[in-house]
C-alpha cells in the first residue's frame, strides 16, 4: 500500500494522481490524501473522487496511525513546521519518503534569519535525516538539500509535464498585426518579483505588446494592487491581470496563446509553466542563478537569461517567436514528458 500525501494544490495533485494510476506501472495499491481547505470543502464529500481529504494535522495523524504496518508514505511537499514536529517522533517516519519542493527548501536561504528560523532549520534537518528516501526535482535542488538539510543521498526525480497535448495547443503564429503576448510569473506571490520584471519590460511600453500576469492565487491584496497599479501605469490597457482562478484546460489554453514567458523568481519555481513553454517551443526567460536555469542549460535547452531581458528590443523578441524551438521540444520528449518519466517513477514507487 502506497499513500501519496499532497497539499491543497489541485493543479498538481489531480494530474499526478492520473499519472500514477494511468501512466505508471505500480504494483502496490495507491491512495491519495489531500489537505482540505475552503476551496475543497464543497467537493470533499464526493465519494467518486479518488482523494481522501484531511482538515488538519490532528486528522492527518489519526489517519497515519490507522495505516497497516506495511504501508509506505510519500509526502509531495511538506510545508508545515507543525507537521515536521509531530512527524519527527512518529514511528511511521521511517516508512516515509518525501519529494522536496522549493517552498520548504528555500525558506532556509532567506537573509537575516531569526532564532525561530534556525530552530526550524534544525528541526527540518532532523526530520529529513529520518526519512527512508528523499527526492529533489532538479540536481541543483538536490545539492541545496545536502547543503542546508545535511542529507547526502538525495535522489533526483522530476515531476512530468502532465496532460498538455502539443497538437491541441499549437503555438500561435505571431504576426505584426497582433500584440506580442508576454506572460509574467505564475502567481501573485512576491517571489515572482513582478515589479522588477515590469521595470525590465518598461522599454517596450510603446510597442505592440501585451503583458499578461496571473495574479489569481497566493500573495495579498495590498501587493496585488501595487503590482496592478504599476502595470497599468507603464502599459495602460496593454496590461492584463488575471485574478480569477482558471481550470487546467483554461490555463493550458492561456499558455498556448502567449509568445514569451518571463520568470524572475530567485529560485526554482513554476516548473509546469516552464515545461509547457519548452514543450510548445516557446521562449522563456529565467534567472541565471536558479537551479532551473542551470539544469535546463546543462541538458541542452535554449533558455534565455532574465538579466538580459531589457537589452532585447521588440523586433528582437519577435524574432524569437517566429517559429517553435524544435530542439527544446525534442529535449522535452526525452526528459520531461509522462512517457519519459513514468518508468522512473514506477521504479521508485515499486522499490518502496
C-alpha positions in Angstrom: 0.0 0.0 0.0 1.3 3.4 -1.1 -0.1 6.6 0.4 0.6 9.8 -1.6 0.1 12.9 0.5 -0.4 16.3 -1.2 -1.0 19.9 -0.1 -4.1 21.6 -1.4 -2.8 22.4 -5.0 -5.4 20.9 -7.4 -3.3 21.8 -10.5 -0.7 19.4 -9.1 -2.4 16.6 -7.2 -5.1 15.9 -9.7 -2.7 15.4 -12.7 -0.2 13.5 -10.5 -3.0 11.1 -9.4 -3.9 10.5 -13.0 -0.2 10.0 -13.8 0.4 7.4 -11.1 -2.8 5.5 -11.7 -2.9 5.5 -15.5 0.6 6.0 -16.9 2.9 4.4 -14.3 3.1 0.7 -13.8 2.8 0.5 -10.0 2.2 -2.9 -8.3 1.0 -1.9 -4.8 -2.4 -0.3 -4.3 -2.1 3.5 -4.2 -4.2 6.0 -2.2 -4.2 9.8 -2.4 -4.6 12.1 0.6 -5.0 15.9 0.2 -5.1 18.7 2.7 -8.6 20.2 2.7 -9.2 24.0 2.6 -12.2 26.2 2.0 -11.7 25.6 -1.8 -12.1 21.8 -1.4 -14.9 21.7 1.2 -17.6 21.5 -1.4 -16.2 18.5 -3.2 -14.5 16.7 -0.3 -17.6 14.5 0.3 -17.8 13.3 -3.3 -17.2 9.6 -2.9 -16.5 9.3 -6.7 -13.3 11.3 -6.2 -10.1 9.2 -5.7 -8.9 11.5 -2.9 -9.2 11.4 0.9 -9.2 14.9 2.4 -7.9 15.7 5.8 -8.7 19.0 7.5 -5.7 19.5 9.9 -2.7 17.8 11.5 -4.9 16.0 14.1 -6.9 14.3 11.4 -3.8 13.6 9.3 -2.0 11.8 12.2 -5.2 10.0 13.0 -5.2 8.6 9.5 -1.5 7.8 9.7 -2.0 5.9 13.0 -4.6 3.7 11.3 -2.4 2.5 8.4 -1.2 -1.1 8.3 2.4 -1.7 9.2 3.3 -2.4 5.6 2.0 0.9 4.3 4.6 3.3 2.7 4.0 7.1 2.6 5.2 9.7 0.1 4.9 13.3 1.0 4.8 15.5 -2.1 5.9 18.7 -0.5 5.9 19.1 3.3 5.5 22.7 4.2 4.0 23.0 7.7 6.6 23.1 10.6 3.9 21.7 12.9 3.7 18.7 10.7 7.5 18.4 10.9 7.4 18.5 14.7 4.8 15.8 15.1 6.2 13.6 12.3 9.8 13.7 13.7 8.9 11.4 16.7 6.2 9.4 15.0 7.1 5.7 14.4 5.9 5.8 10.8 8.6 8.3 9.8 11.0 5.5 8.8 8.4 4.3 6.3 8.1 7.7 4.8 9.7 9.4 1.8 9.4 13.0 0.6 9.7 15.0 -2.5 11.3 18.3 -1.6 9.6 21.4 -3.0 11.2 24.8 -3.4 8.8 26.4 -0.8 10.1 24.2 2.0 13.8 24.3 0.9 14.3 27.9 0.0 12.9 29.2 3.3 16.4 28.4 4.7 18.1 30.7 2.3 16.4 34.0 3.3 18.7 36.7 4.8 18.5 38.0 8.3 17.1 34.8 9.7 15.7 34.9 13.3 16.3 32.3 16.0 13.0 30.8 15.1 14.3 30.3 11.6 17.3 28.4 12.9 15.1 26.3 15.1 13.0 25.4 12.0 16.2 24.5 10.1 17.4 22.3 12.9 14.0 20.5 13.1 13.9 20.1 9.3 17.4 18.6 9.3 16.4 16.1 12.0 13.3 15.1 10.1 14.9 14.8 6.7 17.6 12.6 8.2 15.0 10.1 9.4 13.1 9.7 6.1 13.6 6.5 4.2 14.1 8.3 0.9 14.5 12.0 -0.1 13.9 13.2 -3.6 14.5 16.6 -5.3 13.1 17.9 -8.6 16.4 19.1 -10.0 20.1 18.4 -9.5 20.5 22.0 -8.2 17.8 21.4 -5.5 19.4 18.1 -4.6 22.7 20.0 -3.9 20.8 22.5 -1.7 19.2 19.7 0.3 22.6 18.4 1.0 24.0 21.8 1.9 21.1 23.0 4.1 19.5 19.9 5.4 22.6 17.7 5.5 21.1 14.8 3.7 23.7 13.3 1.3 21.8 10.5 -0.5 19.3 12.7 -2.3 17.9 11.3 -5.5 16.7 13.5 -8.4 13.3 12.7 -9.9 11.4 15.4 -11.8 7.7 15.7 -12.0 6.4 15.2 -15.6 4.6 17.7 -17.7 1.1 16.1 -17.5 -1.9 16.5 -19.8 -0.5 19.1 -22.2 -1.0 17.8 -25.7 1.2 19.7 -28.1 -1.2 19.1 -31.0 -4.1 20.7 -29.1 -2.1 23.7 -28.0 -0.1 24.7 -31.0 2.0 27.9 -30.8 0.0 30.8 -32.2 1.9 32.2 -35.2 3.0 35.8 -34.5 2.0 38.5 -37.0 2.7 42.2 -37.0 -0.9 43.0 -36.6 -1.3 41.3 -33.2 0.5 42.2 -30.0 3.5 40.2 -28.7 2.0 38.5 -25.7 4.4 38.3 -22.7 3.4 36.2 -19.7 4.9 37.3 -16.4 5.2 34.9 -13.4 2.8 32.1 -12.3 1.1 33.5 -9.2 0.6 36.6 -7.0 3.4 35.6 -4.6 6.1 38.2 -4.1 8.7 35.7 -5.1 7.6 36.3 -8.7 9.4 39.7 -8.5 6.6 41.3 -10.6 7.8 44.9 -10.2 11.3 44.1 -11.2 10.0 42.3 -14.4 7.9 45.4 -15.2 11.0 47.6 -14.9 12.8 45.2 -17.3 9.9 45.4 -19.8 9.3 49.2 -19.4 11.2 50.0 -22.6 8.5 48.1 -24.6 5.7 50.3 -23.3 5.1 52.0 -26.7 5.5 48.8 -28.7 2.7 46.5 -29.8 2.8 44.2 -26.8 0.5 42.7 -24.2 1.7 41.9 -20.7 -0.3 39.1 -19.0 0.1 38.5 -15.3 -1.6 35.6 -13.4 -2.4 37.1 -10.0 -5.1 34.6 -9.0 -3.5 32.8 -6.1 -1.0 33.4 -3.3 0.0 37.0 -2.5 -2.1 39.5 -0.6 -4.5 42.3 -1.8 -2.1 45.1 -1.0 0.8 43.6 -3.0 -1.5 42.6 -5.9 -3.0 46.2 -6.0 0.6 47.6 -6.1 1.5 45.4 -9.0 -1.6 46.1 -11.0 -1.2 49.9 -10.5 2.4 49.7 -11.7 1.4 47.5 -14.7 -1.4 49.9 -15.7 0.9 52.9 -15.2 3.5 51.5 -17.6 1.4 49.7 -20.1 -2.2 51.1 -19.7 -4.6 48.8 -21.4 -1.7 46.6 -22.7 -1.5 45.2 -19.2 -3.8 42.3 -18.3 -4.1 40.9 -14.8 -5.7 37.5 -14.3 -7.4 37.5 -10.9 -9.9 34.6 -11.3 -8.8 31.0 -10.8 -8.6 29.0 -14.0 -9.3 25.4 -14.6 -6.4 23.5 -16.0 -7.8 23.4 -19.6 -8.3 27.2 -19.5 -4.8 27.7 -18.0 -3.3 25.5 -20.8 -5.2 27.5 -23.4 -3.7 30.7 -21.9 -0.2 29.3 -22.1 -0.8 28.4 -25.8 -1.7 32.0 -26.6 1.4 33.7 -25.1 4.6 34.1 -27.1 7.1 34.6 -24.3 7.2 33.8 -20.6 9.3 35.7 -18.1 10.1 34.3 -14.6 12.2 36.4 -12.2 12.0 34.0 -9.3 15.2 33.8 -7.3 14.6 30.0 -7.0 13.2 27.1 -8.9 9.5 27.6 -9.2 6.6 27.1 -11.6 8.0 24.1 -13.4 4.7 23.3 -15.0 4.8 26.6 -16.9 8.5 26.2 -17.7 8.0 22.8 -19.1 4.8 23.8 -21.0 6.7 26.7 -22.7 9.6 24.3 -23.7 7.1 21.7 -24.9 5.4 24.2 -27.2 8.7 25.5 -28.4 8.2 28.9 -26.9 10.7 31.3 -25.4 11.2 31.5 -21.7 13.4 33.8 -19.6 14.8 32.6 -16.2 17.3 33.9 -13.8 20.8 32.5 -14.3 21.1 31.9 -10.6 18.2 29.4 -10.4 18.7 25.7 -10.4 16.1 25.5 -13.2 18.2 27.7 -15.5 21.5 25.7 -14.8 19.8 22.3 -15.0 18.0 23.0 -18.3 21.0 24.7 -19.8 23.2 21.7 -18.9 20.7 19.4 -20.7 21.0 21.5 -23.9 17.8 23.5 -23.6 17.8 27.1 -25.0 16.8 29.2 -22.1 17.2 33.0 -22.0 18.6 34.9 -19.1 16.3 37.2 -17.3 19.1 39.5 -16.5 19.5 40.5 -20.2 15.8 41.0 -20.9 15.9 44.7 -21.1 18.5 44.5 -23.8 16.0 43.0 -26.3 14.0 45.4 -28.4 10.6 44.4 -29.7 11.9 43.3 -33.1 14.5 41.0 -31.5 11.8 39.5 -29.3 9.6 39.0 -32.3 12.4 37.1 -34.0 12.5 34.6 -31.1 8.9 33.6 -31.6 8.6 33.4 -35.4 8.9 29.6 -35.3 8.9 26.9 -32.5 12.2 25.9 -31.0 12.2 22.2 -32.2 15.3 21.4 -30.2 13.6 22.3 -26.9 10.6 20.2 -28.0 12.8 17.2 -28.7 14.6 17.5 -25.4 11.3 17.8 -23.6 10.2 14.5 -25.1 13.4 12.9 -23.9 13.4 14.2 -20.4 10.1 15.6 -19.0 7.1 14.0 -20.6 4.9 11.5 -18.9 6.3 8.8 -21.2 9.9 9.7 -20.3 9.3 9.8 -16.6 6.7 7.1 -16.0 9.3 4.2 -15.9 11.4 6.2 -13.4 8.5 7.0 -11.0 7.2 3.4 -11.4 10.6 2.0 -10.4 10.8 4.4 -7.4 7.3 3.6 -6.1 7.6 -0.1 -6.6 11.0 -0.1 -4.8 9.4 1.2 -1.6 
